[in-house]
Amino acid sequence: MMILADTAVPAGKQPPGWYQFFSTPMFPLLLAGTVVWLYLLRGKRGPDKQLADRLKDLKRGDRIQTIGGILGTVVEARENDIVVKVDESNNTKIKFARKAIASVIDDDKPAAK
């Protein structure tokens, strides 16, 4: 960065304002902050999109886990809410908003340890 600042400017001409900004010590900090922010944003976007797609495709018989930790089987999937059977012996059903579903459980995949 200092190489840019040390270059000779012809007499009578001032460098443009953006040039002076790049030679300040604040520029590398802003650049590093932007890179970190983009990395964090991009890293979270993938799993969020996958969950949104899976929630859109919920159907009867899918196993789910809510944000409160309740496990159950989807009985009915409506536009904004889901009816979930949580107890087989009593036939207990609870209605949840789609936003309250944390994950769709795949019985095919082995459990993460």
Stockholm file with secondary structure:
# STOCKHOLM 1.0

chainA/1-113         MMILADTAVPAGKQPPGWYQFFSTPMFPLLLAGTVVWLYLLRGKRGPDKQLADRLKDLKRGDRIQTIGGILGTVVEARENDIVVKVDESNNTKIKFARKAIASVIDDDKPAAK
#=GR chainA/1-113 SS CHHHHHSCCCTTCCCCHHHHHHTSTHHHHHHHHHHHHHHHHHHHHHHHHHHHHHHHTCCTTCEEEETTCCEEEEEEECSSEEEEEEETTTTEEEEEEGGGEEEEECSSSCCCC
#=GC SS_cons         CHHHHHSCCCTTCCCCHHHHHHTSTHHHHHHHHHHHHHHHHHHHHHHHHHHHHHHHTCCTTCEEEETTCCEEEEEEECSSEEEEEEETTTTEEEEEEGGGEEEEECSSSCCCC
//
